[in-house]
Amino acid sequence: MSERKKKALLISLILLLLLAGIVGAVICLSLKGSGVIHIYSEGKLVRTVDLSVGGEYSFTITNSRNNTNTVTIKDGTISVTDADCPDKVCVNTAPIGDDIHPIICVPNQLIISPEGAYEP
């Protein structure tokens, strides 16, 4: 392979890596949430919370079988702080804020999800 072709190949590879980095950054930034959280119980939207409003408060979501989850808003995050489900996975899930992962309580059919990340 000639020296000229090696340089062209190297430049093409560098430009491709740069383009991939830019596309990756755009995707990561677009996945950042808006701070609006949707809470679904048994597949139905029951509450919308805007984490940018601030304040600290808790409320309880009760489904049709009288299962409960206590949801707490604090420091721009939302978490499940108590639940009557047997495994408590939702209680042990890290609070969410402006990220894209949900909090799910399978036994109580509760999903807490950033806007746009989950639609039933």
N, C-alpha and C positions, 0 to 999 in steps of 0.2 A: 504494500500500500504506500502510495506516495506521501510525502510530508504534507502536501496541500490537503489531501483527503483526510489525513489524521487530524489536522487543525480544524477542518470543517466538521468532522465528526465530534470532536471535543466541544466545539462551540455549540453545536446542535444539542449535545447532551446537557451542557450547562443551561441552555435556554429552556429545555424541557424540564429540568429539575426546578428552575426558577418559576416556570409556569405552574408546575404541580404544587409548589409551596404557596403561591398566590391563591390558587383555587382552594387548597386546603384551609388557608386562613379565612377566606370568604365563607366557606361552609361552616367553620367553627364559630365565626362571629354571627352568622345568621341563625345558628341553633341557640344562641343565648335567648333566654325568655324575656317576656315583656314585664314580668313582675305580676302578671295576672294569673291567678290559679283557679282552676275549675275543680269542684268537688262533686263526684258522682256517687250515688248510692243506688245499688241495684240497677245500674245502667242509665239512670236518669240524673241529669244535672240538678243538684239541689242547692248549690251555693257557688258564688263567684267571689273571690277575695283579691283585692289589689294590695300587694305587699308594699308598694311604694307609699301608701297612705301613712303607715307607721302605727305606733301604739302596740299595746300588749293586751291580749284578751284570749279567752277560750270559749268554745261552744261545743255542744254535743250533737252528733248526727245519730239518729235512731232509724233503723230500717224497719220494714214491715213485719219482721219477726222479733222486734224489740231488742235487736242487737245494737250495742252502742260503741261509738268511738269518740273520744274527746280530742278535739283539734285545738292546737294552740298556735297563735300568731305571736312572734316575739323577734325583735331585732331584724325585721325584714325577711324572716323565714317562717315556714309553716311546718308543723310536725304533729304526729299523733302521740299524745302524752298518756293516754289510757284507752284500753279497749277490753271488752269482755270476751274476745276471741281466745281460743285455747293456746295458740302458739306465740302470740305477741310479736310477730315479725314486723308489723306496722309500727309498733311502739319502739322497736329497736332499729328501725330505719332512720338514717340521718335526716335531719331537717333539710328541706329544700328551699331555695331562694330563687335565684335567677338562672338556675341550671335546668336541665331537661329531663332528669330522671323522675319518675313518679313515686308516690308512696301508695302501696296496695295492701289492702286487708282482704284476702281471698275469702276467709270464712264469713266475714260480714258484708262482702261485696261492696267495698268502699275503694274508690280510686281518687287520689289527690294528684292532679297533674297540671303542669304549666300549660297555659293556653296554647293550643295548636299541637301539642305533643300527643294527645289522645282524643279521639272522638268516637263515641260508641256507634 
